[in-house]
Every structure is written in C-alpha cells, then in structure tokens.
Amino acid sequence: MAAHTFSAKTVTYPPTKIVQICRIVAGRICHCFIGKSIRQLAALNWIDNYFNVLFIGPPGTGKTHLALAIGNEALDFGYKVFFSSMDNLIHILKTQEISRNSAARIKWIKESQLLIIDEVGYLPIGKTEANLFFQLISSLYENTSVVITSNKGFDGWAELLGDSVLATALLDRLTHRCQVLPFSGEGWRVAHREEIFDNNQDSQ
C-alpha cells in the first residue's frame, strides 16, 4: 500500500470506529487487551503522551484494519497523521535527497503527531535502508507516536535489519513508551478463500 497522508479530503479507509474494528478482530487479539484496554486505545490520549503501539501477528489477522481505524479516528480528533507501508517508507527515505516529493513527505512525517507504518518485516531491507529507518525512528523518539504492524516478533527484528545491535537500539526507542498487542489465529483471507471448483458439486 502506498504512503498516504490522512487529510479531510483523502482517507485510505472508511472512518470506522476503533471499537467497531476491535469487535471484528477481537478473537485474534490477546484476550487481556479486550474491554477497558481497547477503550483506552480508542481514547487516543496516548498520542499526546508520545506512546507507540505495535501490532504483531500473522498476516490477515486485522492489524492493518485496526491501524487504519486509529488513523482515521485520530484525523477526526484533529491530529496530523501519516500512513505508509514499510516498503514505501524505505523508498521515501532513500530518495529524500533527490526527490522533492520524498523530501516533502519526510518533512510531513516529522511534523506529524502520529506515524503509522504498515507491514514491517514482510520484505527484507539492506543495511543502508536499516540505518535510514533507525535514524527516522530516533528523530521521532518522544516527539511523534508511532503505530507499527508487523508479522515478526521482536526476536526476528535482528534478522530483518541485518544487525542485532541496530535492532536492539531501535526496539529500545520504540518500546520505551509502548503498548504491544499480539494477534493470533488463521488469516482472514485463508479462512475465507474462494476456489474455482465447486467441491460440493457431484463429479461428472
């Protein structure tokens, strides 16, 4: 999914309330975070306190839906929000010195109150890209809240970044003030896959 700035005119996902989304994905979020904890997440005051939120779990379990719901809710409350897939964010970081568009997006990110990074860990990144990502997160530390969706637990971040020391330093900044929500279960797409052949039809 391409990088996108949330604004009053352009929204990447219907403005569904966070609590409604949570009802849909409730069976996939660790039971200890349902109820009061979700209401606290929906209140959004954690953005004012520069907390981060990490959604970790298998593909298709509702992480992106919930992250986008948070982005839209934050927009409704007047927060400045930027959404990007990890892949596109890396492209922005790599081209900020040669592209006015990328430079403008970096400026917007650093002025945002909430940055949402989707699909961290799905594609490998090189050492240069990992360093650029680390520098961005360091610059946002205690200045901007970050929401991340990822299919990798913390033990997989060293492999993702190709550097265990860098991974430790990055996670140190991300998790200092942070809520981690683990997702589990079979992915929605797998559970609701459609097939060409009708298996219920009698063979001829």
BAPA-886023 format. One record per residue: chain; x, y, z of N, C-alpha, C in turn; residue in one letter. Coordinates in Angstrom, 3 decimals, always signed. Example, Ala and Ser with C-alpha at 12.3 -4.5 7.8 and 13.67 -1.06 7.14 Angstrom:
% residues 2
chaine  nu  nv  nw  cau  cav  caw  cu  cv  cw  residu
A  +13.190  -5.690  +7.800  +12.300  -4.500  +7.800  +13.200  -3.300  +7.800  A
A  +12.850  -2.250  +7.080  +13.670  -1.060  +7.140  +12.900  +0.030  +7.870  S
//
This chain:
% residues 204
chaine  nu  nv  nw  cau  cav  caw  cu  cv  cw  residu
A  +0.849  -1.186  +0.000  +0.000  +0.000  +0.000  +0.888  +1.240  +0.000  M
A  +0.613  +2.205  -0.838  +1.465  +3.373  -0.971  +1.364  +4.270  +0.247  A
A  +2.368  +5.094  +0.421  +2.344  +6.063  +1.504  +1.178  +7.010  +1.290  A
A  +0.612  +7.473  +2.380  -0.544  +8.334  +2.238  -0.654  +9.241  +3.445  H
A  -0.918  +10.507  +3.184  -1.190  +11.467  +4.239  -2.688  +11.491  +4.476  T
A  -3.108  +11.294  +5.701  -4.514  +11.419  +6.015  -4.886  +12.902  +5.980  F
A  -6.002  +13.207  +5.378  -6.500  +14.582  +5.402  -8.012  +14.534  +5.318  S
A  -8.631  +15.674  +5.459  -10.093  +15.717  +5.444  -10.654  +15.269  +4.103  A
A  -9.869  +15.429  +3.024  -10.361  +15.096  +1.687  -9.943  +13.720  +1.218  K
A  -8.890  +13.174  +1.818  -8.391  +11.889  +1.345  -8.189  +10.939  +2.507  T
A  -8.983  +9.901  +2.570  -8.911  +8.922  +3.637  -8.750  +7.551  +2.998  V
A  -7.788  +6.761  +3.471  -7.489  +5.497  +2.823  -8.412  +4.369  +3.267  T
A  -9.210  +4.606  +4.295  -10.078  +3.546  +4.807  -11.331  +4.193  +5.373  Y
A  -12.512  +3.605  +5.187  -13.733  +4.207  +5.715  -13.591  +4.517  +7.201  P
A  -14.142  +5.641  +7.657  -13.934  +6.087  +9.035  -14.647  +5.216  +10.059  P
A  -14.300  +3.954  +10.102  -14.868  +3.021  +11.066  -14.265  +3.279  +12.434  T
A  -15.079  +3.249  +13.463  -14.603  +3.490  +14.809  -13.696  +2.353  +15.262  K
A  -12.725  +2.696  +16.096  -11.770  +1.714  +16.586  -12.475  +0.576  +17.305  I
A  -13.446  +0.911  +18.148  -14.124  -0.123  +18.926  -14.865  -1.084  +18.015  V
A  -15.454  -0.579  +16.917  -16.144  -1.451  +15.971  -15.173  -2.421  +15.320  Q
A  -14.013  -1.918  +14.916  -12.989  -2.779  +14.329  -12.545  -3.818  +15.345  I
A  -12.400  -3.409  +16.582  -11.948  -4.337  +17.624  -12.947  -5.465  +17.829  C
A  -14.223  -5.182  +17.651  -15.224  -6.247  +17.769  -15.012  -7.276  +16.665  R
A  -14.619  -6.801  +15.471  -14.407  -7.697  +14.345  -13.199  -8.589  +14.572  I
A  -12.114  -7.998  +15.100  -10.858  -8.745  +15.251  -10.637  -9.222  +16.674  V
A  -11.669  -9.114  +17.521  -11.498  -9.425  +18.942  -10.961  -10.825  +19.181  A
A  -11.382  -11.786  +18.361  -10.937  -13.152  +18.554  -9.480  -13.367  +18.222  G
A  -8.852  -12.363  +17.610  -7.465  -12.503  +17.191  -6.502  -11.702  +18.061  R
A  -7.045  -10.809  +18.917  -6.211  -10.048  +19.835  -6.182  -10.783  +21.171  I
A  -5.022  -10.799  +21.794  -4.887  -11.432  +23.101  -6.006  -10.961  +24.028  C
A  -6.708  -11.881  +24.677  -7.907  -11.573  +25.456  -7.666  -10.525  +26.542  H
A  -6.428  -10.397  +27.010  -6.148  -9.472  +28.097  -6.223  -8.012  +27.656  C
A  -6.326  -7.773  +26.335  -6.379  -6.399  +25.847  -7.787  -5.986  +25.422  F
A  -8.749  -6.865  +25.565  -10.116  -6.537  +25.186  -10.779  -5.755  +26.314  I
A  -11.763  -4.934  +25.987  -12.508  -4.210  +27.007  -11.876  -2.876  +27.334  G
A  -11.544  -2.698  +28.605  -11.030  -1.419  +29.078  -9.794  -0.986  +28.304  K
A  -8.906  -1.931  +28.017  -7.668  -1.594  +27.312  -7.955  -1.052  +25.916  S
A  -8.936  -1.635  +25.229  -9.295  -1.155  +23.895  -9.916  +0.225  +23.972  I
A  -10.714  +0.481  +24.998  -11.296  +1.819  +25.161  -10.208  +2.855  +25.394  R
A  -9.168  +2.469  +26.121  -8.040  +3.381  +26.329  -7.328  +3.656  +25.011  Q
A  -7.202  +2.634  +24.188  -6.584  +2.803  +22.875  -7.424  +3.750  +22.026  L
A  -8.729  +3.594  +22.077  -9.637  +4.411  +21.270  -9.691  +5.854  +21.745  A
A  -9.348  +6.109  +23.007  -9.388  +7.471  +23.543  -8.319  +8.370  +22.938  A
A  -7.232  +7.778  +22.451  -6.171  +8.477  +21.722  -5.310  +9.409  +22.570  L
A  -5.535  +9.467  +23.891  -4.699  +10.364  +24.684  -3.250  +9.896  +24.765  N
A  -3.008  +8.648  +24.394  -1.638  +8.140  +24.351  -0.812  +8.849  +23.276  W
A  -1.479  +9.402  +22.274  -0.758  +10.158  +21.245  -0.151  +11.417  +21.852  I
A  -0.892  +12.080  +22.723  -0.390  +13.290  +23.375  +0.797  +12.996  +24.283  D
A  +0.882  +11.763  +24.746  +1.973  +11.371  +25.646  +3.095  +10.631  +24.917  N
A  +3.042  +10.639  +23.577  +4.096  +10.066  +22.733  +4.315  +8.577  +22.966  Y
A  +3.222  +7.854  +23.204  +3.314  +6.402  +23.292  +3.265  +5.804  +21.889  F
A  +3.905  +4.664  +21.740  +3.842  +3.902  +20.499  +2.955  +2.686  +20.687  N
A  +2.464  +2.134  +19.575  +1.640  +0.923  +19.606  +2.159  -0.029  +18.538  V
A  +2.401  -1.267  +18.931  +2.889  -2.291  +17.996  +1.877  -3.419  +17.914  L
A  +1.405  -3.713  +16.694  +0.526  -4.844  +16.437  +1.372  -5.939  +15.795  F
A  +1.484  -7.061  +16.456  +2.356  -8.131  +15.974  +1.561  -9.425  +15.820  I
A  +1.648  -10.040  +14.657  +0.954  -11.297  +14.443  +0.950  -11.706  +12.988  G
A  +0.362  -12.858  +12.675  +0.346  -13.393  +11.302  -0.421  -12.484  +10.347  P
A  -0.178  -12.626  +9.048  -0.923  -11.848  +8.055  -2.414  -12.169  +8.115  P
A  -3.224  -11.164  +7.783  -4.661  -11.378  +7.661  -5.424  -11.430  +8.957  G
A  -4.829  -10.987  +10.063  -5.498  -11.076  +11.368  -6.101  -9.754  +11.834  T
A  -6.070  -8.732  +10.996  -6.758  -7.481  +11.322  -5.859  -6.345  +11.770  G
A  -4.555  -6.524  +11.710  -3.640  -5.498  +12.204  -3.769  -4.193  +11.416  K
A  -3.777  -4.310  +10.091  -3.857  -3.112  +9.256  -5.201  -2.426  +9.423  T
A  -6.279  -3.186  +9.499  -7.604  -2.608  +9.695  -7.634  -1.756  +10.962  H
A  -7.087  -2.298  +12.049  -7.106  -1.575  +13.305  -6.205  -0.348  +13.244  L
A  -5.053  -0.471  +12.605  -4.141  +0.667  +12.477  -4.794  +1.796  +11.668  A
A  -5.488  +1.438  +10.588  -6.160  +2.444  +9.770  -7.330  +3.077  +10.524  L
A  -8.027  +2.289  +11.320  -9.118  +2.836  +12.138  -8.579  +3.858  +13.131  A
A  -7.427  +3.560  +13.716  -6.791  +4.506  +14.627  -6.433  +5.789  +13.876  I
A  -5.877  +5.641  +12.664  -5.513  +6.809  +11.874  -6.701  +7.687  +11.548  G
A  -7.797  +7.077  +11.166  -8.991  +7.852  +10.838  -9.598  +8.506  +12.068  N
A  -9.590  +7.789  +13.194  -10.109  +8.363  +14.430  -9.244  +9.550  +14.864  E
A  -7.929  +9.390  +14.748  -7.019  +10.481  +15.095  -7.264  +11.689  +14.197  A
A  -7.516  +11.430  +12.916  -7.839  +12.503  +11.976  -9.083  +13.245  +12.430  L
A  -10.106  +12.503  +12.830  -11.347  +13.118  +13.283  -11.133  +14.000  +14.505  D
A  -10.140  +13.649  +15.315  -9.848  +14.422  +16.524  -8.848  +15.542  +16.259  F
A  -8.461  +15.716  +15.000  -7.622  +16.846  +14.644  -6.130  +16.595  +14.669  G
A  -5.718  +15.338  +14.821  -4.290  +15.022  +14.818  -3.764  +14.999  +13.383  Y
A  -2.492  +15.295  +13.237  -1.827  +15.200  +11.943  -1.231  +13.807  +11.826  K
A  -1.640  +13.057  +10.793  -1.329  +11.631  +10.687  -0.703  +11.326  +9.324  V
A  +0.264  +10.432  +9.328  +0.852  +9.960  +8.078  +0.867  +8.444  +8.098  F
A  +0.405  +7.829  +6.995  +0.356  +6.372  +6.867  +1.239  +5.934  +5.707  F
A  +2.001  +4.861  +5.912  +2.812  +4.315  +4.823  +3.080  +2.839  +5.072  S
A  +3.188  +2.091  +3.996  +3.742  +0.746  +4.129  +5.236  +0.897  +4.392  S
A  +5.844  -0.109  +4.983  +7.274  -0.076  +5.252  +8.061  +0.031  +3.945  M
A  +7.635  -0.705  +2.955  +8.338  -0.708  +1.671  +8.375  +0.686  +1.054  D
A  +7.249  +1.370  +1.090  +7.208  +2.703  +0.507  +7.929  +3.727  +1.375  N
A  +7.879  +3.535  +2.691  +8.619  +4.427  +3.582  +10.114  +4.350  +3.303  L
A  +10.616  +3.140  +3.094  +12.032  +2.972  +2.763  +12.363  +3.697  +1.460  I
A  +11.467  +3.614  +0.489  +11.674  +4.334  -0.777  +11.754  +5.841  -0.537  H
A  +10.873  +6.353  +0.302  +10.876  +7.780  +0.628  +12.190  +8.179  +1.286  I
A  +12.639  +7.361  +2.234  +13.879  +7.657  +2.945  +15.086  +7.650  +1.999  L
A  +15.094  +6.711  +1.079  +16.233  +6.574  +0.157  +16.283  +7.691  -0.881  K
A  +15.145  +8.285  -1.182  +15.090  +9.275  -2.269  +14.882  +10.703  -1.772  T
A  +14.929  +10.917  -0.480  +14.639  +12.252  +0.063  +15.645  +13.313  -0.394  Q
A  +16.870  +12.891  -0.737  +17.883  +13.844  -1.162  +17.767  +14.219  -2.638  E
A  +17.051  +13.422  -3.411  +16.968  +13.669  -4.853  +15.544  +13.911  -5.340  I
A  +14.574  +13.755  -4.450  +13.180  +13.921  -4.833  +12.504  +14.949  -3.930  S
A  +11.944  +15.985  -4.547  +11.223  +16.992  -3.770  +10.000  +16.383  -3.086  R
A  +9.375  +15.468  -3.800  +8.191  +14.818  -3.240  +8.547  +14.029  -1.984  N
A  +9.631  +13.261  -2.047  +10.061  +12.478  -0.886  +10.505  +13.388  +0.254  S
A  +11.214  +14.466  -0.087  +11.655  +15.411  +0.940  +10.459  +16.046  +1.643  A
A  +9.419  +16.358  +0.864  +8.210  +16.943  +1.449  +7.501  +15.940  +2.369  A
A  +7.522  +14.670  +1.971  +6.896  +13.648  +2.792  +7.660  +13.441  +4.106  R
A  +8.983  +13.489  +4.047  +9.775  +13.376  +5.272  +9.474  +14.545  +6.205  I
A  +9.363  +15.734  +5.640  +9.025  +16.915  +6.441  +7.669  +16.740  +7.100  K
A  +6.709  +16.211  +6.329  +5.361  +15.992  +6.868  +5.407  +14.953  +7.986  W
A  +6.155  +13.878  +7.784  +6.265  +12.825  +8.805  +6.786  +13.400  +10.108  I
A  +7.832  +14.219  +10.011  +8.451  +14.759  +11.221  +7.579  +15.803  +11.911  K
A  +6.614  +16.351  +11.175  +5.677  +17.306  +11.766  +4.394  +16.624  +12.239  E
A  +4.243  +15.339  +11.904  +3.031  +14.611  +12.278  +3.022  +14.257  +13.758  S
A  +1.827  +14.076  +14.268  +1.676  +13.619  +15.651  +1.556  +12.100  +15.720  Q
A  +1.214  +11.496  +14.591  +1.086  +10.037  +14.535  +1.587  +9.528  +13.192  L
A  +2.522  +8.590  +13.244  +3.020  +7.906  +12.046  +2.605  +6.444  +12.124  L
A  +1.948  +5.956  +11.074  +1.536  +4.561  +11.009  +2.364  +3.872  +9.930  I
A  +3.094  +2.822  +10.329  +3.942  +2.072  +9.398  +3.391  +0.659  +9.297  I
A  +2.941  +0.295  +8.120  +2.281  -0.989  +7.907  +3.244  -1.999  +7.281  D
A  +3.075  -3.252  +7.649  +3.783  -4.382  +7.028  +5.298  -4.333  +7.244  E
A  +5.717  -4.035  +8.448  +7.139  -4.104  +8.781  +7.539  -5.573  +8.891  V
A  +8.562  -5.972  +8.159  +9.040  -7.342  +8.241  +8.633  -8.240  +7.099  G
A  +7.774  -7.748  +6.208  +7.317  -8.589  +5.104  +8.363  -8.698  +4.001  Y
A  +9.157  -7.636  +3.828  +10.202  -7.634  +2.806  +11.539  -7.312  +3.458  L
A  +12.613  -7.970  +3.033  +13.933  -7.709  +3.626  +14.431  -6.317  +3.248  P
A  +15.252  -5.737  +4.120  +15.843  -4.434  +3.823  +17.350  -4.522  +4.029  I
A  +18.075  -3.724  +3.282  +19.527  -3.732  +3.371  +20.038  -2.889  +4.524  G
A  +21.354  -2.890  +4.685  +21.977  -2.174  +5.799  +21.747  -0.672  +5.699  K
A  +21.875  -0.123  +4.496  +21.648  +1.317  +4.315  +20.220  +1.689  +4.671  T
A  +19.267  +0.891  +4.197  +17.858  +1.142  +4.481  +17.579  +1.018  +5.979  E
A  +18.191  +0.025  +6.618  +18.003  -0.169  +8.055  +18.513  +1.036  +8.834  A
A  +19.657  +1.571  +8.428  +20.201  +2.751  +9.100  +19.312  +3.973  +8.907  N
A  +18.762  +4.143  +7.714  +17.854  +5.256  +7.464  +16.589  +5.135  +8.323  L
A  +16.089  +3.923  +8.433  +14.897  +3.690  +9.247  +15.190  +3.987  +10.718  F
A  +16.336  +3.535  +11.184  +16.732  +3.805  +12.565  +16.851  +5.303  +12.827  F
A  +17.452  +6.029  +11.893  +17.602  +7.472  +12.052  +16.252  +8.176  +12.121  Q
A  +15.297  +7.695  +11.307  +13.958  +8.292  +11.350  +13.301  +8.050  +12.702  L
A  +13.309  +6.807  +13.158  +12.680  +6.491  +14.440  +13.355  +7.253  +15.577  I
A  +14.665  +7.394  +15.511  +15.390  +8.149  +16.536  +14.956  +9.608  +16.551  S
A  +14.748  +10.185  +15.361  +14.337  +11.590  +15.278  +12.910  +11.800  +15.787  S
A  +12.090  +10.749  +15.731  +10.699  +10.844  +16.182  +10.541  +10.498  +17.658  L
A  +11.572  +9.938  +18.253  +11.517  +9.451  +19.639  +11.062  +10.560  +20.584  Y
A  +9.948  +10.301  +21.293  +9.333  +11.225  +22.251  +8.923  +12.550  +21.601  E
A  +8.705  +12.519  +20.294  +8.166  +13.677  +19.571  +6.920  +13.316  +18.767  N
A  +6.857  +12.058  +18.321  +5.755  +11.574  +17.494  +5.407  +10.150  +17.906  T
A  +4.122  +9.865  +18.010  +3.700  +8.487  +18.284  +3.788  +7.666  +17.004  S
A  +4.154  +6.407  +17.157  +4.308  +5.517  +16.010  +3.460  +4.265  +16.221  V
A  +2.675  +3.917  +15.224  +1.945  +2.653  +15.207  +2.593  +1.775  +14.145  V
A  +2.945  +0.545  +14.509  +3.589  -0.377  +13.584  +2.803  -1.680  +13.529  I
A  +2.581  -2.189  +12.327  +2.049  -3.544  +12.174  +3.169  -4.415  +11.629  T
A  +3.305  -5.606  +12.180  +4.404  -6.479  +11.758  +4.029  -7.942  +11.934  S
A  +4.589  -8.761  +11.071  +4.404  -10.206  +11.200  +5.557  -10.841  +11.972  N
A  +6.491  -10.028  +12.442  +7.662  -10.549  +13.151  +7.662  -10.130  +14.608  K
A  +7.927  -11.092  +15.489  +8.142  -10.777  +16.886  +9.485  -10.098  +17.055  G
A  +9.750  -9.602  +18.249  +10.986  -8.860  +18.476  +12.234  -9.694  +18.180  F
A  +12.127  -10.999  +18.383  +13.296  -11.848  +18.144  +13.643  -11.951  +16.665  D
A  +12.767  -11.484  +15.784  +13.036  -11.535  +14.351  +13.518  -10.222  +13.761  G
A  +13.624  -9.202  +14.598  +13.998  -7.887  +14.081  +15.481  -7.793  +13.741  W
A  +16.319  -8.536  +14.441  +17.751  -8.526  +14.120  +17.971  -9.059  +12.711  A
A  +17.260  -10.124  +12.362  +17.355  -10.676  +11.013  +16.790  -9.698  +9.991  E
A  +15.685  -9.051  +10.344  +15.057  -8.088  +9.445  +15.994  -6.939  +9.109  L
A  +16.679  -6.412  +10.120  +17.546  -5.252  +9.937  +18.968  -5.641  +9.582  L
A  +19.294  -6.931  +9.732  +20.638  -7.388  +9.406  +21.689  -6.951  +10.386  G
A  +21.263  -6.542  +11.594  +22.214  -6.035  +12.587  +21.550  -6.120  +13.958  D
A  +22.054  -6.985  +14.818  +21.450  -7.187  +16.130  +21.596  -5.956  +17.022  S
A  +22.727  -5.258  +16.905  +22.944  -4.052  +17.723  +21.970  -2.954  +17.309  V
A  +21.801  -2.770  +15.993  +20.861  -1.777  +15.493  +19.434  -2.127  +15.888  L
A  +19.087  -3.410  +15.796  +17.747  -3.852  +16.166  +17.469  -3.572  +17.641  A
A  +18.454  -3.837  +18.498  +18.297  -3.588  +19.934  +18.089  -2.099  +20.208  T
A  +18.873  -1.256  +19.536  +18.760  +0.184  +19.727  +17.415  +0.710  +19.219  A
A  +16.965  +0.165  +18.093  +15.682  +0.582  +17.524  +14.530  +0.187  +18.440  L
A  +14.531  -1.058  +18.885  +13.461  -1.533  +19.759  +13.486  -0.823  +21.104  L
A  +14.670  -0.442  +21.554  +14.789  +0.307  +22.800  +14.006  +1.611  +22.718  D
A  +14.089  +2.282  +21.578  +13.369  +3.537  +21.395  +11.883  +3.318  +21.167  R
A  +11.553  +2.296  +20.381  +10.147  +2.037  +20.080  +9.360  +1.571  +21.300  L
A  +9.987  +0.758  +22.134  +9.258  +0.111  +23.235  +9.403  +0.817  +24.573  T
A  +10.141  +1.919  +24.625  +10.301  +2.646  +25.890  +8.944  +3.081  +26.436  H
A  +8.143  +3.672  +25.594  +6.760  +4.051  +25.942  +5.875  +3.408  +24.882  R
A  +5.370  +2.222  +25.170  +4.776  +1.424  +24.100  +3.771  +0.412  +24.630  C
A  +2.732  +0.168  +23.834  +1.804  -0.932  +24.082  +1.931  -1.926  +22.940  Q
A  +2.181  -3.165  +23.263  +2.290  -4.220  +22.261  +1.016  -5.056  +22.296  V
A  +0.365  -5.197  +21.146  -0.829  -6.024  +21.040  -0.531  -7.216  +20.136  L
A  -0.467  -8.421  +20.692  -0.233  -9.616  +19.870  -1.524  -10.105  +19.218  P
A  -1.448  -10.442  +17.955  -2.571  -11.008  +17.208  -2.257  -12.477  +16.921  F
A  -3.288  -13.281  +16.821  -3.077  -14.698  +16.542  -4.223  -15.231  +15.701  S
A  -4.130  -16.502  +15.342  -5.192  -17.147  +14.589  -4.909  -17.208  +13.102  G
A  -5.813  -17.897  +12.406  -5.692  -18.043  +10.963  -6.055  -16.749  +10.269  E
A  -5.329  -16.409  +9.223  -5.610  -15.191  +8.479  -7.001  -15.215  +7.858  G
A  -7.632  -14.031  +7.788  -8.988  -13.933  +7.258  -9.037  -14.409  +5.812  W
A  -8.042  -14.059  +5.009  -8.065  -14.433  +3.600  -7.977  -15.939  +3.424  R
A  -7.170  -16.585  +4.261  -7.049  -18.035  +4.189  -8.356  -18.696  +4.616  V
A  -8.933  -18.197  +5.691  -10.168  -18.779  +6.204  -11.342  -18.582  +5.256  A
A  -11.302  -17.503  +4.457  -12.419  -17.191  +3.558  -12.003  -17.263  +2.093  H
A  -11.052  -18.105  +1.803  -10.588  -18.201  +0.423  -11.681  -18.767  -0.482  R
A  -11.655  -18.338  -1.715  -12.608  -18.813  -2.710  -11.886  -19.713  -3.704  E
A  -12.573  -20.725  -4.193  -11.973  -21.681  -5.107  -12.709  -21.682  -6.440  E
A  -11.997  -22.066  -7.462  -12.592  -22.144  -8.794  -13.590  -23.286  -8.876  I
A  -13.192  -24.443  -8.331  -14.032  -25.630  -8.443  -15.009  -25.723  -7.278  F
A  -16.233  -26.115  -7.593  -17.253  -26.332  -6.579  -17.117  -27.759  -6.066  D
A  -16.548  -27.888  -4.886  -16.295  -29.205  -4.329  -17.567  -29.935  -3.909  N
A  -18.652  -29.149  -3.787  -19.913  -29.759  -3.380  -20.698  -30.323  -4.581  N
A  -20.198  -29.974  -5.769  -20.905  -30.434  -6.962  -20.545  -31.888  -7.246  Q
A  -21.522  -32.660  -7.564  -21.271  -34.067  -7.861  -20.345  -34.190  -9.053  D
A  -19.400  -35.092  -8.972  -18.476  -35.308  -10.084  -19.236  -35.889  -11.263  S
A  -18.801  -35.516  -12.458  -19.497  -35.999  -13.665  -18.571  -36.876  -14.471  Q
//
